[in-house]
């Protein structure tokens, strides 16, 4: 009896540690990391300058390379674990794939700050496709079903559902650990008692449910409001690895304990009880590929889990294509057309600018399908409608609209419309826009001159550089940054001296913008000026300056 009490206490202590690790430890670790280390503190996708700064940061710390190395090591761990039958290696690999989910608890604008740094492992996935991390979205279905039930009764259960899965997972894990300890302590061959009468793998089932809760837990109170990676694909991948480990473990147990384990396997469910017809259905890949229901070889497990991984990824893709307008889905063409017509009407006839703004943002999601409708809206006499239509066309990024866009704005006197048109011309890199840009760089409004300066940089209209140089000294901070970015984008050697002077500015934002511009120009004349920045007491400036110096030296 005393031994059983000790085993129970050990299980409880182990479980309480897991609860703490799930709910409190991520926050504490994130706070400690962010207090003791330097990270970027901006949303890396908010504007072009931040994107360029992020690229320099990535290059300086070799983050992309670290991501590929980490993912390669994880894949190697999983492979070695399967090949040599070392389940601990594969389990470590599965946990490593999942662990970046804790990055969601990072309270920072920058997606790699604090615990967010764990997400570096997922960088290779995101380079395959911007949507790749959504290809596990099928795993949201249980959560959405429970949320719908709650909504039917007028309840919002987002956090409660996550905590429920965490607690159930931990309880199952604790029960499994207790029986496992007992089996080892009393020197039995096969764990059969208590929770093992219901599930052959309660610890793995507990881990899956616990990790699902952690995966669902981040919300507006616990995570940052900025760009980042979704987690569904890595979670799906980690679960499929766990399933494969469980099946391989059973093959080894059958070899080791023969009839004893075979009897246990016949009388107990794999993870949890299922109807017999459903179990037969789940095993259909085995019949299809190997004409058997039994897993007796490693290749059986590999093919079975790979098959279901592909199926679930495909289902996730289908779900994503039905829920995200950016993905082309021929079955939704007519539905999308109706939605576009609805939002176009709201854009044209909405009583408030906010209503029009919402409609414009919705139309942006439908990408090229909405372009013909938006082009008609360019003829609107309402400045709000026209400017929002231009902004939407800019964000869709289809250069085929350039000529009509320019023609619709040539005689427009609205500053709101002109500003959006010039920014759209820049983003779309419109050809034959030089005259329109140069005319507006001399506009009486600085707001329009700023937009024209942006367009000069993005379209490479070097003829506008003399205007930028003449206007620069009287500018405010944000206008200066726009002009500096343009000097860099057109690679203006005429502006190098001015940019060297801006490196001495007391405003760090202007200094950083100048560093980025000099990086794009790439002149070795800038190296001595950049080297002076290395003595600054500002880690971010030092990092950018060092990386730009390295890039210029390599280029030369």
C-alpha positions as CSV (number, residue, x, y, z in Angstrom):
1,X,0.0,0.0,0.0
2,X,2.8,2.4,0.9
3,X,4.5,1.8,-2.5
4,X,1.2,2.6,-4.3
5,X,0.9,5.8,-2.4
6,X,4.4,6.8,-3.3
7,X,3.7,6.0,-7.0
8,X,0.5,8.1,-6.8
9,X,2.3,11.0,-5.3
10,X,5.0,10.8,-8.0
11,X,2.3,10.8,-10.7
12,X,0.6,13.8,-9.1
13,X,3.9,15.8,-8.8
14,X,4.7,15.0,-12.4
15,X,1.2,16.1,-13.5
16,X,1.3,19.3,-11.5
17,X,4.6,20.1,-13.1
18,X,3.0,19.6,-16.5
19,X,0.0,21.9,-15.6
20,X,2.5,24.6,-14.5
21,X,4.5,24.1,-17.7
22,X,1.3,24.5,-19.7
23,X,-0.3,27.5,-18.2
24,X,2.2,29.6,-16.3
25,X,5.8,28.7,-17.3
26,X,5.5,30.0,-21.0
27,X,4.6,33.5,-19.7
28,X,7.4,33.5,-17.1
29,X,10.0,32.2,-19.6
30,X,8.9,34.7,-22.2
31,X,9.2,37.6,-19.8
32,X,12.6,36.5,-18.7
33,X,13.9,36.1,-22.2
34,X,12.6,39.5,-23.4
35,X,14.0,41.2,-20.3
36,X,17.5,39.7,-20.7
37,X,17.9,39.6,-24.5
38,X,17.5,42.1,-27.4
39,X,14.7,41.6,-30.0
40,X,13.1,43.8,-32.6
41,X,10.1,45.6,-31.3
42,X,8.0,46.2,-34.4
43,X,5.6,44.4,-36.7
44,X,7.9,43.2,-39.4
45,X,5.2,43.2,-42.1
46,X,3.8,46.7,-41.5
47,X,5.8,48.6,-44.1
48,X,8.7,48.3,-46.5
49,X,11.3,49.8,-44.1
50,X,10.4,47.3,-41.4
51,X,10.5,44.4,-44.0
52,X,14.0,45.6,-45.0
53,X,15.1,45.9,-41.4
54,X,13.8,42.4,-40.6
55,X,15.8,41.0,-43.6
56,X,19.0,42.6,-42.3
57,X,18.2,41.1,-38.8
58,X,17.6,37.7,-40.3
59,X,20.8,37.8,-42.3
60,X,23.0,39.1,-39.5
61,X,21.9,36.3,-37.1
62,X,21.5,33.7,-39.9
63,X,18.0,32.9,-38.7
64,X,16.9,31.3,-41.9
65,X,19.9,29.0,-41.9
66,X,19.2,28.2,-38.2
67,X,15.6,27.3,-39.1
68,X,16.7,24.9,-41.8
69,X,19.4,23.3,-39.6
70,X,16.9,22.9,-36.7
71,X,14.2,21.4,-39.0
72,X,16.8,19.1,-40.6
73,X,18.0,17.9,-37.2
74,X,14.4,17.2,-36.1
75,X,13.7,15.2,-39.3
76,X,17.0,13.3,-38.6
77,X,15.9,12.6,-35.0
78,X,12.6,11.2,-36.2
79,X,14.2,9.1,-39.0
80,X,16.8,7.7,-36.7
81,X,14.2,6.9,-34.0
82,X,12.1,5.0,-36.6
83,X,15.1,3.3,-38.3
84,X,16.8,2.1,-35.1
85,X,13.6,1.5,-33.1
86,X,14.6,4.3,-30.6
87,X,11.2,5.8,-29.8
88,X,12.7,8.4,-27.4
89,X,14.4,10.0,-30.4
90,X,11.2,10.1,-32.4
91,X,9.3,11.4,-29.4
92,X,11.8,14.2,-29.0
93,X,11.4,15.0,-32.7
94,X,7.6,15.1,-32.4
95,X,7.8,17.4,-29.4
96,X,10.3,19.7,-31.2
97,X,7.9,20.1,-34.1
98,X,5.2,21.1,-31.6
99,X,7.1,23.2,-29.2
100,X,7.1,26.5,-31.3
101,X,3.4,26.7,-30.5
102,X,4.5,28.2,-27.2
103,X,5.7,31.1,-29.3
104,X,2.1,32.3,-29.3
105,X,2.5,33.3,-25.7
106,X,5.2,35.9,-26.6
107,X,3.8,39.3,-25.8
108,X,5.7,41.2,-28.6
109,X,5.0,42.8,-31.9
110,X,7.9,40.9,-33.5
111,X,7.1,37.3,-34.2
112,X,10.5,35.9,-33.1
113,X,10.8,37.8,-29.9
114,X,11.0,36.0,-26.6
115,X,9.4,32.5,-26.8
116,X,8.5,33.4,-30.4
117,X,12.1,32.6,-31.3
118,X,11.1,28.9,-31.2
119,X,9.2,29.6,-34.5
120,X,12.5,29.8,-36.3
121,X,12.0,26.0,-36.8
122,X,9.0,26.6,-39.0
123,X,10.6,29.1,-41.4
124,X,11.3,26.4,-44.0
125,X,7.6,25.5,-44.1
126,X,6.6,29.1,-44.8
127,X,8.9,29.3,-47.7
128,X,7.1,26.5,-49.5
129,X,3.9,28.5,-49.6
130,X,2.4,31.4,-47.7
131,X,-0.6,29.2,-46.9
132,X,1.4,26.0,-46.0
133,X,1.0,26.4,-42.3
134,X,-2.8,26.3,-42.8
135,X,-2.6,22.8,-44.3
136,X,-3.5,21.3,-40.9
137,X,-6.7,23.3,-40.4
138,X,-8.8,20.1,-40.3
139,X,-7.7,19.9,-36.7
140,X,-9.8,22.9,-35.8
141,X,-13.1,21.0,-36.5
142,X,-13.5,19.5,-33.0
143,X,-13.0,23.0,-31.5
144,X,-15.3,24.6,-33.9
145,X,-18.0,22.0,-33.2
146,X,-17.8,22.7,-29.4
147,X,-17.8,26.4,-30.0
148,X,-20.9,26.1,-32.1
149,X,-22.7,24.2,-29.3
150,X,-21.6,26.9,-26.9
151,X,-22.9,29.6,-29.2
152,X,-26.2,27.8,-29.5
153,X,-26.6,28.3,-25.7
154,X,-25.3,31.9,-25.8
155,X,-21.8,30.9,-24.4
156,X,-18.4,31.9,-25.6
157,X,-16.1,29.0,-24.7
158,X,-12.8,29.7,-26.4
159,X,-10.6,29.6,-23.4
160,X,-12.7,27.0,-21.5
161,X,-12.5,24.5,-24.3
162,X,-8.7,24.9,-24.4
163,X,-8.4,24.4,-20.7
164,X,-10.7,21.4,-20.8
165,X,-8.5,19.6,-23.3
166,X,-5.4,20.5,-21.3
167,X,-6.9,19.2,-18.0
168,X,-8.3,16.0,-19.6
169,X,-5.0,15.4,-21.3
170,X,-3.1,15.8,-18.1
171,X,-5.4,13.6,-16.1
172,X,-5.1,10.8,-18.7
173,X,-1.3,11.3,-18.7
174,X,-1.2,11.1,-14.9
175,X,-3.2,7.9,-14.9
176,X,-1.0,6.4,-17.6
177,X,2.2,7.4,-15.7
178,X,0.9,5.9,-12.5
179,X,0.1,2.5,-14.2
180,X,3.4,2.6,-16.0
181,X,5.3,3.3,-12.7
182,X,3.3,0.5,-11.1
183,X,4.0,-2.0,-13.9
184,X,7.8,-1.3,-13.7
185,X,7.9,-1.3,-9.9
186,X,6.1,-4.7,-9.6
187,X,8.0,-6.1,-12.6
188,X,5.1,-6.9,-14.7
189,X,5.5,-7.3,-18.5
190,X,2.5,-5.5,-19.8
191,X,0.5,-2.6,-18.3
192,X,-3.1,-3.8,-18.3
193,X,-4.8,-2.3,-15.2
194,X,-6.8,0.9,-14.6
195,X,-6.7,3.3,-17.6
196,X,-4.9,0.7,-19.7
197,X,-8.2,-1.3,-19.8
198,X,-9.6,1.5,-21.9
199,X,-6.6,2.7,-23.9
200,X,-3.4,0.9,-25.0
201,X,-1.6,4.3,-25.1
202,X,-3.1,6.6,-22.4
203,X,0.1,8.6,-22.1
204,X,0.2,9.4,-25.8
205,X,-3.5,10.1,-25.9
206,X,-3.0,12.4,-22.9
207,X,-0.1,14.2,-24.6
208,X,-2.2,14.7,-27.8
209,X,-5.2,16.1,-25.8
210,X,-2.9,18.3,-23.7
211,X,-1.0,19.6,-26.7
212,X,-4.3,20.3,-28.5
213,X,-5.4,22.5,-25.6
214,X,-2.1,24.3,-25.6
215,X,-2.5,24.8,-29.4
216,X,-6.0,26.3,-28.9
217,X,-5.2,28.4,-25.8
218,X,-3.7,31.5,-27.3
219,X,-6.2,34.3,-27.5
220,X,-6.3,38.1,-27.5
221,X,-5.3,38.2,-23.8
222,X,-2.4,35.8,-24.1
223,X,-0.8,36.6,-27.5
224,X,0.4,39.5,-29.5
225,X,-1.7,41.3,-32.1
226,X,0.6,41.1,-35.1
227,X,1.7,38.9,-38.0
228,X,2.8,35.4,-37.2
229,X,2.5,31.7,-38.2
230,X,-0.6,29.6,-37.7
231,X,0.1,26.3,-35.9
232,X,-2.3,23.7,-37.4
233,X,0.2,22.0,-39.7
234,X,3.0,21.5,-37.2
235,X,0.5,20.2,-34.6
236,X,-1.0,17.7,-37.1
237,X,2.5,16.6,-38.0
238,X,3.5,16.0,-34.4
239,X,0.3,14.0,-33.7
240,X,0.9,11.8,-36.8
241,X,4.5,11.1,-35.5
242,X,3.1,10.1,-32.1
243,X,0.6,7.7,-33.8
244,X,3.5,6.2,-35.8
245,X,5.6,5.8,-32.6
246,X,2.6,4.1,-30.9
247,X,2.2,1.6,-33.8
248,X,5.9,0.8,-33.9
249,X,5.9,0.3,-30.1
250,X,3.1,-2.2,-30.5
251,X,5.1,-4.2,-33.1
252,X,8.0,-4.4,-30.7
253,X,5.7,-5.4,-27.8
254,X,4.2,-8.2,-29.8
255,X,7.6,-9.5,-30.6
256,X,8.8,-9.2,-27.0
257,X,5.7,-10.5,-25.1
258,X,3.9,-12.5,-27.8
259,X,0.5,-13.9,-26.7
260,X,0.3,-11.9,-23.5
261,X,0.4,-8.6,-25.4
262,X,-1.7,-10.0,-28.3
263,X,-4.5,-10.7,-25.8
264,X,-4.2,-7.2,-24.3
265,X,-4.3,-5.7,-27.8
266,X,-7.5,-7.6,-28.7
267,X,-9.4,-6.5,-25.6
268,X,-8.3,-2.8,-25.4
269,X,-8.7,0.1,-27.8
270,X,-5.7,1.7,-29.5
271,X,-6.2,5.2,-28.2
272,X,-9.9,5.3,-27.2
273,X,-12.9,3.0,-27.9
274,X,-14.4,3.1,-31.4
275,X,-17.2,1.1,-33.1
276,X,-15.9,-2.0,-34.9
277,X,-17.1,-0.7,-38.3
278,X,-15.1,2.5,-37.9
279,X,-12.0,0.6,-36.8
280,X,-12.2,-1.5,-40.0
281,X,-12.7,1.7,-42.0
282,X,-9.6,3.4,-40.4
283,X,-7.5,0.4,-41.4
284,X,-8.5,0.4,-45.1
285,X,-5.1,1.7,-46.2
286,X,-3.5,-1.5,-44.8
287,X,-5.9,-3.6,-46.9
288,X,-5.4,-1.4,-49.9
289,X,-1.6,-1.5,-49.9
290,X,-0.7,-4.7,-48.0
291,X,-3.9,-6.9,-48.1
292,X,-3.7,-7.2,-44.3
293,X,-5.2,-5.5,-41.2
294,X,-2.1,-6.2,-39.0
295,X,0.9,-3.9,-38.5
296,X,3.9,-6.2,-38.5
297,X,6.6,-4.2,-40.3
298,X,8.0,-0.7,-40.1
299,X,6.9,0.0,-43.7
300,X,3.3,-0.7,-42.8
301,X,3.4,2.0,-40.2
302,X,5.2,4.4,-42.5
303,X,2.7,4.0,-45.4
304,X,-0.3,4.1,-43.0
305,X,0.7,7.3,-41.2
306,X,1.9,8.9,-44.5
307,X,-1.4,8.1,-46.1
308,X,-3.4,9.7,-43.4
309,X,-1.1,12.7,-43.2
310,X,-1.6,13.3,-46.9
311,X,-5.4,12.8,-46.6
312,X,-5.7,15.2,-43.7
313,X,-3.5,17.8,-45.4
314,X,-5.7,17.6,-48.5
315,X,-8.8,18.0,-46.4
316,X,-7.2,21.0,-44.7
317,X,-6.5,22.5,-48.1
318,X,-10.1,22.0,-49.2
319,X,-11.4,23.6,-45.9
320,X,-9.0,26.5,-46.3
321,X,-10.0,27.0,-49.9
322,X,-13.7,27.3,-48.8
323,X,-12.9,29.7,-45.9
324,X,-10.3,32.0,-47.4
325,X,-11.3,34.1,-50.4
326,X,-7.6,34.4,-51.5
327,X,-7.5,30.7,-52.5
328,X,-9.0,29.9,-55.9
329,X,-11.9,27.5,-55.6
330,X,-14.0,26.9,-58.7
331,X,-16.9,25.6,-56.7
332,X,-17.3,29.0,-54.9
333,X,-17.1,31.2,-58.1
334,X,-20.8,32.1,-58.1
335,X,-20.8,32.6,-54.3
336,X,-17.8,34.9,-54.5
337,X,-19.4,36.9,-57.3
338,X,-22.5,37.5,-55.2
339,X,-20.3,38.6,-52.3
340,X,-18.3,40.9,-54.5
341,X,-21.5,42.6,-55.9
342,X,-22.7,43.0,-52.3
343,X,-19.4,44.7,-51.2
344,X,-19.2,46.9,-54.3
345,X,-22.7,48.2,-53.5
346,X,-21.6,48.9,-49.9
347,X,-18.4,50.6,-51.2
348,X,-20.5,52.8,-53.6
349,X,-23.5,53.5,-51.4
350,X,-22.3,53.2,-47.8
351,X,-23.4,56.1,-45.6
352,X,-20.2,56.2,-43.6
353,X,-16.6,56.0,-44.6
354,X,-16.1,53.1,-42.1
355,X,-18.8,51.1,-44.0
356,X,-17.0,51.7,-47.3
357,X,-13.6,50.9,-45.7
358,X,-14.9,47.5,-44.4
359,X,-16.3,46.7,-47.9
360,X,-13.0,47.6,-49.5
361,X,-11.0,45.4,-47.2
362,X,-13.4,42.5,-47.9
363,X,-13.1,43.1,-51.7
364,X,-9.3,42.8,-51.3
365,X,-9.7,39.2,-50.2
366,X,-11.3,38.3,-53.5
367,X,-8.2,39.5,-55.4
368,X,-8.4,39.4,-59.2
369,X,-12.1,38.4,-59.2
370,X,-13.0,41.8,-57.8
371,X,-10.8,43.9,-60.3
372,X,-13.5,44.4,-63.0
373,X,-15.9,45.7,-60.5
374,X,-13.3,48.0,-58.8
375,X,-12.3,49.4,-62.2
376,X,-15.9,50.7,-62.7
377,X,-15.7,52.2,-59.3
378,X,-12.8,54.4,-60.4
379,X,-15.4,56.6,-62.2
380,X,-17.1,57.4,-58.9
381,X,-17.5,61.1,-58.0
382,X,-17.2,60.2,-54.3
383,X,-13.6,60.8,-53.1
384,X,-13.9,58.2,-50.3
385,X,-15.2,55.5,-52.7
386,X,-12.6,56.2,-55.4
387,X,-9.7,56.4,-53.0
388,X,-10.7,53.2,-51.3
389,X,-11.1,51.4,-54.6
390,X,-7.6,52.5,-55.6
391,X,-6.2,51.3,-52.3
392,X,-7.9,47.9,-52.9
393,X,-6.4,47.7,-56.4
394,X,-3.0,48.5,-55.0
395,X,-3.2,45.8,-52.4
396,X,-4.4,43.2,-55.0
397,X,-1.2,44.0,-56.9
398,X,-2.2,43.4,-60.5
399,X,-0.3,45.8,-62.7
400,X,-2.8,45.4,-65.6
401,X,-4.9,48.1,-63.9
402,X,-2.1,50.8,-64.2
403,X,-3.1,52.6,-67.4
404,X,-6.8,53.0,-66.5
405,X,-5.9,53.9,-62.9
406,X,-3.6,56.7,-64.1
407,X,-6.1,58.0,-66.7
408,X,-8.8,58.1,-64.0
409,X,-6.7,60.3,-61.7
410,X,-4.9,62.7,-64.1
411,X,-7.5,65.4,-63.7
412,X,-8.5,64.6,-60.2
413,X,-7.9,67.4,-57.7
414,X,-8.7,65.4,-54.6
415,X,-5.6,65.0,-52.4
416,X,-7.1,61.8,-50.9
417,X,-7.5,60.3,-54.4
418,X,-4.1,61.5,-55.6
419,X,-2.3,60.1,-52.6
420,X,-3.8,56.7,-53.0
421,X,-3.1,56.8,-56.8
422,X,0.5,57.6,-56.4
423,X,1.0,54.9,-53.7
424,X,-0.7,52.4,-56.0
425,X,1.5,53.4,-58.9
426,X,4.5,52.7,-56.7
427,X,3.4,49.3,-55.4
428,X,2.3,48.2,-58.9
429,X,5.5,49.7,-60.5
430,X,3.4,51.2,-63.2
431,X,5.1,52.0,-66.5
432,X,4.3,55.2,-68.3
433,X,3.6,56.9,-65.0
434,X,6.7,59.2,-65.0
435,X,4.9,62.4,-66.1
436,X,2.1,61.9,-63.6
437,X,4.7,61.3,-60.7
438,X,6.9,64.2,-61.6
439,X,4.0,66.6,-61.8
440,X,2.9,65.6,-58.4
441,X,6.3,65.8,-56.8
442,X,5.9,69.5,-57.3
443,X,2.4,69.6,-55.7
444,X,1.7,72.3,-53.1
445,X,0.7,69.6,-50.5
446,X,3.5,67.7,-48.7
447,X,1.1,64.8,-48.4
448,X,1.0,64.4,-52.2
449,X,4.8,65.1,-52.5
450,X,5.4,62.3,-50.0
451,X,3.3,59.9,-52.1
452,X,5.1,61.0,-55.3
453,X,8.4,60.4,-53.6
454,X,7.3,56.9,-52.7
455,X,6.3,56.3,-56.3
456,X,9.7,57.6,-57.6
457,X,11.5,55.1,-55.4
458,X,9.2,52.1,-56.3
459,X,9.1,52.8,-60.1
460,X,12.8,53.8,-60.3
461,X,12.0,57.2,-61.8
462,X,15.5,58.7,-61.3
463,X,14.4,61.9,-63.0
464,X,12.6,62.7,-59.7
465,X,15.8,62.5,-57.6
466,X,16.8,66.2,-58.1
467,X,13.4,67.3,-56.8
468,X,13.8,65.1,-53.8
469,X,17.3,66.5,-53.0
470,X,16.1,70.1,-53.3
471,X,13.1,69.5,-51.0
472,X,14.8,67.4,-48.4
473,X,16.1,69.9,-45.8
474,X,12.7,71.4,-44.9
475,X,11.0,68.1,-44.4
476,X,9.6,66.6,-41.2
477,X,10.7,63.2,-39.8
478,X,8.3,60.9,-41.6
479,X,8.6,62.7,-44.9
480,X,12.4,62.4,-44.6
481,X,12.1,58.7,-44.1
482,X,10.0,58.4,-47.2
483,X,12.5,60.4,-49.3
484,X,15.4,58.4,-47.8
485,X,13.7,55.1,-48.8
486,X,13.3,56.4,-52.3
487,X,16.9,57.3,-52.6
488,X,17.7,53.7,-51.7
489,X,15.1,52.2,-54.0
490,X,16.4,54.1,-57.1
491,X,20.1,53.4,-55.9
492,X,20.8,57.1,-56.2
493,X,24.5,57.8,-56.0
494,X,23.7,61.5,-56.0
495,X,22.1,61.1,-52.6
496,X,25.0,59.3,-50.9
497,X,26.5,62.4,-49.3
498,X,23.1,63.4,-48.0
499,X,22.5,59.9,-46.5
500,X,26.0,60.0,-44.9
501,X,24.9,63.2,-43.2
502,X,21.7,61.6,-42.0
503,X,23.7,58.9,-40.2
504,X,24.6,61.6,-37.7
505,X,20.9,62.4,-37.0
506,X,19.8,62.3,-33.4
507,X,16.7,60.4,-34.5
508,X,17.3,56.6,-34.6
509,X,14.5,56.0,-37.1
510,X,16.2,58.3,-39.6
511,X,19.6,56.7,-39.0
512,X,18.2,53.2,-39.6
513,X,16.3,54.3,-42.7
514,X,19.6,55.8,-44.0
515,X,21.5,52.6,-43.3
516,X,18.9,50.6,-45.3
517,X,19.1,53.0,-48.2
518,X,22.9,52.8,-48.2
519,X,22.7,49.1,-48.2
520,X,20.6,49.2,-51.4
521,X,23.0,51.6,-53.1
522,X,25.9,49.5,-52.0
523,X,28.8,52.0,-52.4
524,X,32.1,51.2,-50.6
525,X,32.3,55.0,-49.9
526,X,29.7,54.4,-47.2
527,X,31.8,51.9,-45.2
528,X,33.8,54.4,-43.1
529,X,30.6,56.3,-42.2
530,X,28.8,53.1,-41.3
531,X,31.8,52.0,-39.2
532,X,31.4,55.1,-37.0
533,X,27.9,53.8,-36.0
534,X,29.5,50.6,-34.4
535,X,30.4,52.7,-31.4
536,X,26.7,53.7,-30.8
537,X,24.9,52.5,-27.7
538,X,22.0,51.1,-29.7
539,X,22.2,47.4,-30.5
540,X,19.7,47.6,-33.4
541,X,21.7,50.3,-35.2
542,X,24.9,48.4,-34.6
543,X,23.4,45.1,-36.0
544,X,22.1,46.9,-39.2
545,X,25.4,48.8,-39.7
546,X,27.5,45.6,-39.3
547,X,25.4,43.6,-41.7
548,X,25.3,46.4,-44.4
549,X,29.1,46.7,-44.1
550,X,29.5,43.0,-44.7
551,X,27.1,43.1,-47.6
552,X,28.9,46.0,-49.3
553,X,32.3,44.3,-48.8
554,X,31.0,41.0,-50.3
555,X,29.5,42.9,-53.2
556,X,32.8,44.8,-53.9
